[in-house]
């Protein structure tokens, strides 16, 4: 026969385990969300950097062509 003290002692342990499991799940969900947002922002930054690089290359080509054209006419 179980004493009256056994069920209450077992119940807080289960409650603590449930709380830990729930906290762990919430933290994992938060970390996944942050990871996804970071990946999205990173890809946006890289895309903008690629676009800036392309535009700078075009500008450099135009400046070189303009310099060569003005040197040739003198």
Residue frames as qw, qx, qy, qz and C-alpha x, y, z in Angstrom:
[[0.000, 0.889, 0.458, 0.000, 0.00, 0.00, 0.00],
 [0.415, 0.442, -0.015, 0.795, 1.39, 3.41, -0.96],
 [0.262, -0.492, -0.456, 0.694, 1.67, 6.16, 1.58],
 [0.189, 0.900, 0.372, -0.125, -0.05, 9.49, 1.16],
 [0.207, -0.799, 0.274, 0.494, 3.31, 11.19, 0.55],
 [0.558, -0.045, 0.674, 0.482, 4.25, 9.17, -2.55],
 [0.417, 0.672, 0.541, 0.286, 1.88, 10.65, -5.18],
 [0.014, 0.993, 0.046, -0.111, 2.60, 14.32, -4.34],
 [0.442, -0.623, 0.487, 0.423, 6.34, 13.66, -4.45],
 [0.536, 0.143, 0.701, 0.448, 6.03, 11.95, -7.84],
 [0.307, 0.832, 0.458, 0.064, 3.71, 14.60, -9.26],
 [0.064, -0.932, 0.158, 0.321, 6.12, 17.59, -8.88],
 [0.451, -0.347, 0.669, 0.479, 8.84, 15.56, -10.60],
 [0.439, 0.460, 0.705, 0.313, 6.48, 14.93, -13.52],
 [0.122, 0.952, 0.257, -0.112, 5.46, 18.58, -13.52],
 [0.267, -0.767, 0.379, 0.443, 9.12, 19.65, -13.56],
 [0.475, -0.039, 0.747, 0.463, 9.85, 17.24, -16.41],
 [0.346, 0.713, 0.590, 0.155, 6.84, 18.54, -18.35],
 [0.025, -0.965, -0.024, 0.258, 7.91, 22.14, -17.73],
 [0.378, -0.544, 0.561, 0.497, 11.46, 21.35, -18.86],
 [0.472, 0.255, 0.753, 0.382, 10.19, 19.59, -21.96],
 [0.237, 0.873, 0.427, 0.023, 7.92, 22.50, -22.80],
 [0.168, -0.894, 0.199, 0.365, 10.72, 25.03, -22.21],
 [0.470, -0.279, 0.678, 0.492, 13.10, 22.98, -24.34],
 [0.429, 0.522, 0.679, 0.288, 10.56, 22.82, -27.15],
 [0.095, 0.964, 0.216, -0.119, 9.95, 26.57, -26.97],
 [0.302, -0.746, 0.398, 0.441, 13.68, 27.34, -26.99],
 [0.495, -0.004, 0.737, 0.460, 14.26, 25.02, -29.95],
 [0.335, 0.747, 0.554, 0.148, 11.38, 26.65, -31.82],
 [0.065, -0.963, 0.019, 0.259, 12.80, 30.10, -31.08],
 [0.406, -0.522, 0.572, 0.485, 16.27, 29.07, -32.23],
 [0.485, 0.303, 0.726, 0.381, 14.85, 27.60, -35.44],
 [0.210, 0.905, 0.371, 0.001, 12.91, 30.79, -36.10],
 [0.191, -0.885, 0.240, 0.350, 15.96, 32.96, -35.47],
 [0.510, -0.234, 0.680, 0.472, 18.10, 30.71, -37.65],
 [0.438, 0.563, 0.641, 0.284, 15.61, 30.97, -40.51],
 [0.073, 0.980, 0.154, -0.104, 15.41, 34.75, -40.18],
 [0.366, -0.704, 0.431, 0.429, 19.20, 35.02, -40.08],
 [0.536, 0.071, 0.710, 0.451, 19.49, 32.86, -43.20],
 [0.328, 0.789, 0.497, 0.150, 16.96, 35.08, -44.98],
 [0.087, -0.970, 0.067, 0.215, 18.70, 38.29, -44.00],
 [0.499, -0.465, 0.567, 0.462, 22.09, 36.85, -44.95],
 [0.519, 0.327, 0.669, 0.419, 20.87, 35.87, -48.41],
 [0.186, 0.934, 0.302, 0.036, 19.35, 39.34, -48.90],
 [0.279, -0.854, 0.278, 0.341, 22.64, 40.99, -47.90],
 [0.534, -0.198, 0.664, 0.484, 24.63, 38.75, -50.26],
 [0.442, 0.624, 0.584, 0.273, 22.20, 39.48, -53.10],
 [0.040, 0.992, 0.091, -0.082, 22.56, 43.23, -52.53],
 [0.416, -0.666, 0.463, 0.412, 26.34, 42.93, -52.38],
 [0.567, 0.150, 0.684, 0.435, 26.33, 41.00, -55.67],
 [0.298, 0.844, 0.420, 0.153, 24.16, 43.69, -57.24],
 [0.171, -0.944, 0.145, 0.241, 26.49, 46.44, -55.97],
 [0.540, -0.371, 0.599, 0.460, 29.49, 44.55, -57.34],
 [0.511, 0.459, 0.630, 0.361, 27.82, 44.21, -60.74],
 [0.137, 0.961, 0.237, 0.037, 26.94, 47.90, -60.81],
 [0.338, -0.811, 0.327, 0.347, 30.50, 48.90, -59.82],
 [0.587, -0.057, 0.654, 0.474, 31.91, 46.67, -62.56],
 [0.390, 0.717, 0.510, 0.273, 29.60, 48.35, -65.08],
 [0.082, -0.989, -0.016, 0.125, 30.61, 51.80, -63.84],
 [0.499, -0.561, 0.491, 0.442, 34.29, 50.90, -64.07],
 [0.560, 0.266, 0.649, 0.441, 33.79, 49.65, -67.64],
 [0.230, 0.892, 0.359, 0.152, 31.99, 52.85, -68.61],
 [0.256, -0.917, 0.173, 0.254, 34.67, 55.04, -67.03],
 [0.571, -0.301, 0.587, 0.487, 37.42, 53.12, -68.78],
 [0.475, 0.518, 0.599, 0.384, 35.61, 53.39, -72.10],
 [0.055, 0.979, 0.194, 0.010, 35.03, 57.10, -71.58],
 [0.408, -0.758, 0.345, 0.374, 38.68, 57.66, -70.66],
 [0.573, -0.021, 0.648, 0.501, 39.87, 55.72, -73.72],
 [0.360, 0.740, 0.507, 0.256, 37.46, 57.64, -75.96],
 [0.060, -0.994, -0.015, 0.089, 38.60, 61.03, -74.67],
 [0.513, -0.557, 0.487, 0.434, 42.30, 60.00, -74.92],
 [0.572, 0.235, 0.650, 0.441, 41.83, 58.89, -78.49],
 [0.275, 0.866, 0.380, 0.174, 40.20, 62.13, -79.57],
 [0.243, -0.922, 0.141, 0.267, 43.06, 64.30, -78.26]]
